[in-house]
Amino acid sequence: MAEKTTAVPAAALTTKSAKRETGNKSMFGDKITAAFQPKGKIKQNTAMILGIVAFLLILILWSGLSYGKMVDPLFLPTPTATLQASLQLFGSGFWTDIGMTVFRVMTGFVIAAVVAIPLGVLIGTYAPISAFFEPVFSFVRYMPASAFIPLFIFWIGIGESEKVAIIILGSLPQLVLMTATNIRNVHSSLIEVSYTLGTNRKNVLWKVILPKAMPDITDTLRIVLGWAWTYVIVAEMVGASSGIGFKILQAQRTVDVGKIFVGILILGLIGLMIDNLLLFLNKKLYPWNE
């Protein structure tokens, strides 16, 4: 039997040759184009370098404005003055204040999460529970937690319980409603397929809905934890004798802007560290979400 041969158009050969010749030249441009596609991805090292560059640009801008006297030093201290203020703070027991703030945030947030996540899962899964609880939490979440500080001082007194209660009140409604949304975002086709395969309701929840939703729930924890820091700082500025918020208020009373900057920068640094830790845990605990 004679072998069949397929003729390849000359234009196709020319195109392939051109691609081989220009492949290396266009590789860099293609990577840039791919990175700027919607939901495009870049290498981890590239992401880290870009993040560092962003911080360096902020530092350069800060240095230019402060050292160049474009802003009065009373309102914007130089990086050098801020460093000196940090040495003064850490030399006078600032570590204790940092520890107290972290303790308050984590205590209140963990209590809120332990209550909110199971409740949010139930609200997102079962319509009757949603109809009962969701309107209440939707109502409460629009009440600023800081507005309850005078009431909590009156009810509980000035102490650790009052500050932890503020964090719980601020975090719990957000966690409940966002967790419920994470559960609802699990595609219904996964649930339908599970029922088709003979899975019961209990296994659908534990083996389908929760594994799919947990990466998003972890992201929810990460986001709401950032809000919890704002609640604790406000609480520490009212009726506290320790904590980063207390130190910032002290510095404001003595017009020590350098120490105010130190307090704010320390809050940002701690928050960034915790945020990256939760991102790392999310990737390690839920590799199927990559």
ABEGO torsion letter per residue (X at the ends): XBBBBBBBBAAAAAAAAAAAAAAAAAAAAAAAAAAABBGBBBBAAAAAAAAAAAAAAAAAAAAAAAAAGABBAAABBBAAAAAAAAAAAAAAGAAAAAAAAAAAAAAAAAAAAAAAAAAAAAAAABAAAAAAAAAAAAAAAABBAAAAAAAAAAAAEBEAAAAAAAAAAAAAAAAAAAAAAAAAABBAAAAAAAAAAGBBAAAAAAAAAAAAAAAAAAAAAAAAAAAAAAAAAAAAABGBABEAAAAAAAAAAAGBAAAAAAAAAAAAAAAAAAAAAAAAAAAAABAAAX
